[in-house]
Amino acid sequence: MTQPSQNPATPPALDIAPATGRLGMLTPGMGAVATTAIAGIMAARQGQAVPIGSLTQMAHIRLGSRDEGRNPMIKDFAPLATLDDLAFGGWDPISANALEAAHTAGVLKDSDLAPISGELEGVASMPAVFDQRWVSKLDGIRVKEGASKWDLARQLVEDIERFKEEENCERMVMVWTGSTEAYQVKADVHSDPDAFEAGMKANDENIAPSQMYAWAALSSGVPFANGAPNLAVDTPWAATLAAERGVPFAGKDFKTGQTLIKTILAPGFKARMLGLRGWYSTNILGNRDGEVLDDPENFKTKEMSKLGVLDTILQPEVYPDLYGNIDHVVRINYYPPRGDNKEGWDAIDIFGWMGYPMEIKVDFLCRDSILAAPIVLDLALFLDLAQRAGQSGLQEWLSFYWKAPDALGGVPPEHDIFIQQLKLKNTLRSWMGEDPITHAEGE
């Protein structure tokens, strides 16, 4: 482990509990993203794959000034759980286990699944809390039954307790990898934990399944990450419950394909003070996510997540001449032949010196679950670290991973991926008793 900074002005390192024992990683929604993440971790543990895309496994972190030459890997610097520590479980309304789900998703080749097929088949998916009202394009066949949403949520709590005991886990973390739910806004039932629990008992129509999973996790002292744009932990009841139980959470919506490119390109335009007149984005994808988003209400949830990126990066209120009149359009089309291999087109209209227009075209043929899988791993390990470091509530330092990151204190969220990365690494430096890196002259 790297020795902390000796600068007397540096805050002391946090007292972080060691990562002893097994860490249970629970995924509501055992579909393409979850099974790709689990399969990749298993393959990496066997030395058959490299965990590309994972900061916890691949990235280095600079410590001190450049001339010190201290640049350890993050996993050697911070006391993270190891890949061997992880135990996998989850819920799914369709597939019975991770191997069946992986074959259905079709993301990974049979030749990649074969060496780990026994392990994957052993990851059973528990019957899910499912309500077709929120995902009209899917039919759930392995679903829980209960007299009320409260009964269903209590069944999730029992699932968590049983999994922890059966898998001999010291700690747990939950990452939502399920589908995008129909669009909704906060209601009175989301105002505080008492109102939310009363709402579950009364079967309040404003309570979606992802919120019930979030409640089950937080109530059980399990950190929760929301990988979809659903309204879940970005609610007053969740913030209050997390504070009461001392549980960290983060969200929302994994930043993978087109939005990842936006948060890379837009800071560059702003850094050069190049104007932006319009950004037209369209996608085709054919996986379960694409099928769900073919419903207008579910697409609206995703659209709101994607549209929020540019304003906070470009600050049109500060730079009205450059960014005060942007046409930003997002479209998603379900096209089954593509499967998980999403294609995103961007037509970007910029302008420069004396207002002369220029155009940029981007055609990103990406693999959605391949980009999301390392995010699932990183969030599980970082949220576990946060809990062992005594942190609770919203973990804004993990905004690096989100399309629509939540923010503290009523300020707009940060979307610039380079600022997000700096915040993430500086948080780790601070927790470990190292000075932050500001890139000021002399550093």
C-alpha positions in Angstrom: 0.0 0.0 0.0 1.3 3.5 -0.9 2.4 5.6 2.0 0.3 8.8 2.5 1.6 12.3 1.9 3.8 13.8 4.6 2.6 17.4 3.9 1.4 18.7 7.4 -1.4 20.6 5.7 -2.9 17.5 4.2 -6.0 16.2 5.9 -5.5 12.9 7.7 -6.5 9.7 5.9 -9.9 8.3 6.7 -10.1 5.2 8.9 -11.2 2.7 6.3 -12.2 -0.8 7.4 -10.4 -3.5 5.6 -12.1 -5.4 2.8 -12.3 -8.8 4.6 -14.5 -11.6 3.5 -16.8 -11.9 0.5 -18.7 -9.0 -1.2 -22.1 -9.9 -2.6 -22.9 -8.1 -5.8 -26.7 -8.1 -6.4 -28.1 -7.0 -9.8 -31.9 -6.4 -10.2 -32.3 -7.3 -13.9 -30.2 -10.3 -14.9 -30.0 -9.2 -18.6 -27.3 -8.2 -21.1 -25.5 -5.7 -18.8 -25.4 -7.8 -15.7 -24.4 -11.1 -17.3 -21.7 -9.4 -19.4 -20.3 -7.9 -16.2 -20.4 -11.2 -14.3 -19.0 -13.2 -17.2 -16.1 -10.7 -17.7 -15.3 -10.8 -14.0 -15.3 -14.6 -14.0 -13.1 -14.7 -17.1 -10.7 -12.1 -15.5 -10.4 -14.2 -12.4 -9.4 -17.2 -14.5 -6.9 -15.1 -16.4 -8.8 -15.5 -19.7 -9.7 -11.8 -20.1 -8.4 -8.3 -19.2 -11.0 -6.1 -17.4 -10.7 -3.3 -20.0 -12.7 -0.2 -19.2 -12.5 -0.6 -15.5 -10.8 2.2 -13.5 -10.6 0.0 -10.4 -8.7 -2.7 -12.3 -6.8 -0.8 -15.1 -6.2 2.8 -14.1 -3.2 4.4 -12.3 -3.5 7.4 -10.0 -0.8 10.1 -9.7 0.3 11.0 -6.2 2.1 14.2 -5.3 4.1 16.3 -7.8 5.2 14.8 -11.1 8.8 14.7 -10.1 8.0 12.3 -7.3 7.2 9.5 -9.8 4.4 8.0 -7.6 1.8 6.5 -9.9 0.3 3.3 -8.4 -2.7 1.5 -9.8 -5.9 2.5 -8.1 -6.5 -1.1 -6.9 -3.0 -1.0 -5.2 -3.6 2.4 -3.7 -7.1 2.2 -2.2 -8.2 -0.8 -0.1 -10.7 -2.2 -2.6 -12.3 -5.6 -2.6 -10.7 -8.0 -5.1 -12.3 -9.8 -8.0 -11.9 -13.0 -6.1 -14.0 -11.6 -3.2 -17.1 -11.1 -5.3 -20.2 -13.4 -5.1 -23.0 -12.8 -7.7 -26.7 -12.8 -7.4 -29.8 -11.0 -8.7 -33.3 -11.0 -9.9 -34.9 -11.4 -13.3 -38.4 -11.7 -14.6 -37.4 -13.9 -17.5 -34.2 -15.9 -17.2 -33.6 -18.5 -14.5 -29.8 -18.1 -14.3 -26.9 -16.0 -15.6 -25.9 -18.5 -18.3 -29.4 -18.7 -19.8 -29.6 -14.9 -19.7 -26.2 -14.5 -21.3 -27.2 -16.8 -24.2 -30.5 -14.9 -24.6 -28.8 -11.5 -24.6 -26.3 -12.7 -27.3 -23.6 -10.2 -26.3 -20.8 -12.7 -25.7 -19.7 -15.5 -28.1 -20.3 -19.1 -27.0 -16.5 -19.6 -27.1 -16.1 -16.9 -24.4 -19.0 -18.3 -22.3 -17.9 -22.0 -22.5 -15.0 -21.8 -20.0 -17.2 -20.2 -17.4 -20.5 -21.8 -18.2 -20.6 -23.8 -15.0 -20.0 -20.8 -12.9 -22.6 -18.7 -14.8 -25.2 -21.4 -14.5 -24.7 -21.5 -10.8 -25.7 -17.8 -10.5 -29.4 -18.3 -10.1 -31.7 -15.3 -10.6 -34.4 -14.9 -8.0 -38.0 -14.1 -9.0 -38.4 -10.4 -9.7 -40.6 -7.6 -8.5 -42.2 -6.8 -11.9 -45.0 -4.5 -13.0 -45.7 -4.4 -16.7 -47.2 -0.9 -16.3 -43.6 0.4 -16.1 -42.1 -1.7 -18.9 -45.0 -2.4 -21.3 -42.9 -4.2 -23.9 -41.8 -7.0 -21.6 -43.7 -10.0 -20.2 -42.6 -11.2 -16.8 -42.8 -14.9 -16.2 -40.7 -15.3 -13.0 -42.3 -12.7 -10.8 -43.1 -12.4 -7.1 -46.6 -12.3 -5.8 -47.8 -10.4 -2.8 -50.9 -8.6 -1.4 -49.1 -5.2 -1.6 -46.0 -3.5 -2.8 -44.9 -3.5 0.9 -45.2 -7.4 0.9 -43.1 -7.5 -2.3 -40.4 -5.1 -0.9 -40.2 -7.2 2.3 -39.6 -10.3 0.1 -36.7 -8.5 -1.5 -35.3 -7.8 2.0 -35.6 -11.5 2.8 -33.8 -12.3 -0.5 -30.9 -10.1 0.5 -30.6 -11.7 3.9 -30.8 -15.2 2.6 -28.2 -14.5 -0.2 -25.8 -13.0 2.3 -26.1 -16.0 4.6 -26.0 -18.7 1.9 -23.0 -17.1 0.1 -21.2 -16.3 3.3 -20.9 -12.6 2.4 -19.5 -10.0 4.8 -20.9 -7.1 2.9 -23.3 -6.4 0.0 -23.9 -3.9 -2.8 -26.7 -3.6 -5.3 -26.5 -2.2 -8.8 -29.7 -1.7 -10.8 -29.1 -3.2 -14.3 -32.8 -3.6 -15.1 -34.8 -1.9 -17.8 -35.7 1.8 -18.1 -39.1 2.4 -16.6 -41.9 4.7 -17.8 -41.3 8.4 -17.1 -42.5 9.8 -13.8 -41.9 12.8 -11.6 -41.7 13.0 -7.8 -45.0 12.7 -6.0 -46.0 13.1 -2.3 -45.3 9.5 -1.6 -41.6 10.2 -2.3 -41.3 12.9 0.3 -39.9 10.9 3.3 -39.4 7.3 4.4 -42.7 7.1 6.3 -44.7 8.4 3.4 -43.0 5.9 1.1 -43.6 2.9 3.3 -47.2 3.9 3.8 -47.5 4.2 0.0 -46.1 0.7 -0.5 -48.7 -0.6 2.0 -51.4 1.2 0.1 -50.1 0.1 -3.4 -49.5 3.7 -4.4 -49.4 3.9 -8.2 -46.4 6.2 -8.1 -44.1 3.6 -6.7 -42.2 1.7 -9.4 -40.2 -1.5 -9.0 -36.8 0.1 -9.0 -37.8 2.2 -6.0 -38.8 -0.9 -4.1 -35.4 -2.5 -4.8 -33.7 0.8 -3.7 -35.8 0.7 -0.5 -34.9 -2.9 0.2 -31.2 -2.2 -0.3 -31.0 0.9 1.8 -33.2 -0.6 4.6 -30.8 -3.5 4.7 -27.7 -1.3 4.9 -26.7 -2.2 1.3 -25.3 0.5 -1.0 -27.3 1.1 -4.1 -26.4 2.3 -7.6 -29.1 3.2 -10.2 -27.9 2.2 -13.6 -31.1 3.3 -15.4 -32.7 6.8 -15.7 -35.6 5.7 -13.5 -36.7 7.8 -10.6 -35.3 5.9 -7.6 -32.8 7.2 -5.1 -32.9 10.7 -6.5 -35.8 11.3 -4.1 -36.2 12.8 -0.6 -37.2 9.5 1.1 -34.1 7.8 -0.2 -31.7 10.6 1.0 -33.3 10.5 4.4 -33.3 6.7 4.7 -29.7 6.5 3.6 -28.6 9.1 6.1 -30.5 7.3 8.9 -29.0 3.9 8.0 -25.5 5.2 7.1 -25.6 3.8 3.5 -24.0 5.3 0.4 -25.8 5.5 -3.0 -25.2 6.8 -6.5 -27.0 7.5 -9.8 -28.2 7.6 -12.4 -28.1 6.0 -15.9 -24.8 4.4 -17.0 -22.8 6.7 -19.3 -21.9 4.4 -22.1 -22.2 5.1 -25.9 -23.5 8.4 -27.3 -23.5 10.3 -24.1 -20.0 9.2 -23.3 -18.9 10.8 -26.6 -20.8 13.9 -25.9 -19.2 14.4 -22.5 -15.8 14.0 -24.2 -16.4 16.3 -27.2 -18.4 19.1 -25.6 -15.7 20.1 -23.1 -13.3 20.4 -26.0 -15.5 22.8 -27.9 -15.9 24.9 -24.7 -12.2 24.8 -24.0 -11.5 26.3 -27.5 -14.5 28.7 -27.2 -16.0 27.3 -30.4 -19.8 27.9 -30.7 -22.4 25.2 -31.0 -25.6 25.7 -33.0 -27.1 22.2 -33.0 -26.5 18.6 -32.0 -28.7 15.9 -33.6 -28.3 12.4 -32.1 -30.0 9.3 -33.2 -29.5 5.6 -32.2 -30.5 2.2 -33.4 -30.3 -0.8 -31.1 -32.0 -4.2 -30.9 -31.5 -5.6 -27.4 -34.0 -5.7 -24.6 -33.2 -2.1 -23.8 -34.1 -1.1 -27.3 -37.4 -3.0 -27.2 -38.3 -1.3 -23.9 -37.4 2.1 -25.2 -39.7 1.6 -28.2 -42.5 2.6 -25.9 -42.9 6.4 -25.8 -43.2 6.7 -22.0 -40.0 4.7 -21.5 -38.2 6.6 -24.2 -39.2 9.9 -22.4 -37.3 8.7 -19.3 -34.2 8.1 -21.3 -34.6 11.2 -23.4 -34.7 13.4 -20.3 -31.5 11.8 -19.1 -29.6 12.3 -22.4 -30.8 15.9 -23.0 -29.4 17.2 -19.7 -25.8 16.8 -20.6 -24.9 19.8 -22.8 -26.3 22.7 -20.8 -24.3 22.0 -17.7 -21.1 21.5 -19.7 -21.5 24.5 -22.0 -23.1 27.0 -19.6 -25.3 28.9 -22.1 -26.2 31.4 -19.4 -22.5 32.3 -19.1 -21.7 32.1 -22.8 -24.9 33.1 -24.6 -23.1 34.1 -27.8 -21.6 30.6 -28.1 -24.3 28.3 -26.6 -27.4 30.3 -26.1 -29.3 29.0 -29.1 -28.7 25.2 -29.4 -31.0 22.8 -31.0 -30.4 19.5 -29.2 -32.4 16.5 -30.5 -32.1 12.9 -29.3 -33.8 9.9 -31.0 -33.7 6.1 -30.3 -35.1 3.5 -32.7 -35.6 -0.2 -32.0 -33.9 -2.2 -34.7 -33.7 -6.0 -33.8 -31.0 -7.0 -36.3 -28.4 -4.9 -34.4 -28.9 -6.8 -31.1 -26.6 -5.3 -28.4 -24.4 -3.6 -31.0 -25.8 -0.1 -30.9 -25.0 2.5 -33.5 -25.1 6.2 -32.7 -25.0 8.9 -35.2 -24.3 12.5 -34.3 -24.6 15.5 -36.6 -22.9 18.5 -34.8 -23.1 22.0 -36.1 -20.4 24.3 -34.7 -19.1 27.7 -35.6 -15.9 29.5 -35.3 -14.1 32.8 -36.1 -16.5 35.5 -37.4 -19.3 33.0 -37.1 -18.3 30.7 -40.0 -20.1 27.3 -39.7 -18.4 23.9 -39.6 -19.8 20.4 -39.3 -18.7 17.3 -37.4 -20.2 13.8 -38.1 -19.7 10.9 -35.6 -20.7 7.4 -36.3 -20.1 5.3 -33.2 -20.7 1.5 -33.7 -20.5 0.5 -30.1 -21.4 -2.5 -27.9 -23.6 -1.2 -25.2 -23.2 -3.9 -22.6 -19.4 -4.1 -23.2 -19.2 -0.4 -22.3 -21.6 -0.8 -19.3 -20.1 -4.0 -17.8 -16.9 -2.3 -16.3 -19.1 0.4 -14.8 -21.1 -2.2 -12.9 -17.8 -3.6 -11.4 -16.4 -0.2 -10.5 -19.6 1.0 -8.9 -19.8 -2.1 -6.8 -16.2 -1.8 -5.6 -16.3 2.0 -5.0 -19.6 2.0 -3.2 -18.3 -0.8 -0.9 -15.2 1.3 -0.3 -17.3 4.3 0.5 -19.3 2.3 3.1 -16.2 1.0 4.7 -14.9 4.6 4.8 -17.9 5.7 6.8 -19.5 7.6 3.9 -23.3 7.7 3.5 -25.9 9.4 1.2 -25.2 10.5 -2.3 -21.7 9.8 -3.6 -21.3 12.7 -6.0 -17.7 11.8 -6.7 -19.0 8.9 -8.8 -20.7 11.2 -11.3 -18.0 10.0 -13.8 -20.2 7.0 -14.5 -23.5 8.6 -15.0 -25.5 10.2 -17.9 -27.6 12.1 -15.4 -25.6 12.4 -12.2 -27.3 13.6 -9.0 -25.8 16.6 -7.2 -25.7 17.9 -3.7 -26.8 21.3 -2.3 -29.2 22.2 -5.1 -26.4 23.0 -7.6 -26.4 21.7 -11.2 -24.6 18.4 -11.6 -21.2 18.2 -13.3 -21.2 16.5 -16.7 -17.7 17.3 -18.0 -16.0 13.9 -17.9 -12.6 15.3 -17.3 -13.7 17.3 -14.3 -15.6 14.2 -13.1 -12.5 12.1 -13.4 -10.4 14.6 -11.5 -13.1 14.7 -8.7 -13.1 10.9 -8.5 -9.4 10.6 -8.2 -9.1 13.6 -5.8 -11.7 12.0 -3.5 -9.6 8.8 -3.4 -6.5 10.9 -2.7 -8.2 12.7 0.1 -9.6 9.6 1.7 -6.1 8.0 1.7 -4.3 11.1 3.1 -2.8 12.4 -0.1 -2.9 16.0 -1.5 -5.4 16.7 -4.3 -4.0 17.3 -7.8 -4.9 20.7 -9.2 -2.5 20.8 -12.2 -1.4 24.2 -11.0 2.0 25.5 -12.2 4.8 23.5 -10.4 2.7 20.4 -9.8 
